[in-house]
Amino acid sequence: MVSELSATADQRRALVDLYDSALPDVYGYLASRCGSASVAEDLTSETFLAAVDAVQRQTVPELTVAWLIGVARHKLVDHWRRQEREQRS
């Protein structure tokens, strides 16, 4: 149990350290694909909130920019699906 707690604490620190360097990459990925700065900002926030949640649940395979871009990609697809549903109704 103690090693699990320290692993989670280590991942939390790693995520905070990664945030500054990964933020431009994640935002740039989303902005180039969604065409709206405000949507890209929202999805970037959702991406990092999902990363925090994954760290707390201890489901992060490896905390990297590539992994965050993957999370961002899923958030973008969810956005497109939501948008499509709203247009149909």
N, C-alpha and C positions, 0 to 999 in steps of 0.2 A: 504494500500500500504506500509506504513512504517513497519508494522509487517511482511509483506512478505519479505521486504528487510532484516530485522534483522534475520528472519528465515533462509534466504539464507546465510547470513554472518555467522550465527551460524553453519550451515551445512558445510560451507567452512572450518571453523576452525576445526570442528569435523573431516573432511576428512584429513586435514593436520595432526591432532593429531593421527588419525587412520593409516595413511600411514606407519609410522615406524614399528608399531606392526603387521600390516597386510601384509606388503611386503613379508616377508619370507613364510607366509602361501599361499599367492596367487601364488608366484613364485614356491613354492614346489608343489602345486597342478598341475600347468601347466607342470612343468618339469617332473613330474612322469607320465604324460599321453602323452606327445608329444615326449619324447626321444631325444630332441635336446635343448641344453642350449640356443643357439641363438634364436630359435623359442620361447622358454619359455620366454626369455627376451622381445622379441617383443610383445608377447601376454600379458605379464604383463604390459608393457607400454600402450598397447591398452586398457587394463582393467581400469587402473587408469585414462586415458584420457576420457573414457566413463563415469566413475564415476564423474569426474569434469563436464562433459557435463550434466549429469543427475541432479547434484546439481544446476547448473545454470538454468536448465529448471524447477527446483522444482518438479522433478518426483521421488525422492528417498523416498521410504516408511520409511525405518529406516537404518541409516548408520551403518552397522556392518560388521565384517569379513565375516560372512555367506552371506550377500548380495553381497559383493565383489567377493566371490568365485562363486556365481551364475552368476555374470557378466563375470567372467573368463571362466566359463563353456560355456557360449554363444559364447565368442570369440574363444574358442577352436573348437567348432562345426563349426563356420564360417570358420576357418582355414582349417579344414578337408574337408568341402564342396568345398572351393576354390581349394584345392590341387586335389581333385577328378575331378573337372572340367578341370583343367590344364592337368591332365593325359589323359583324354578322347580326348582332342583336339590335 
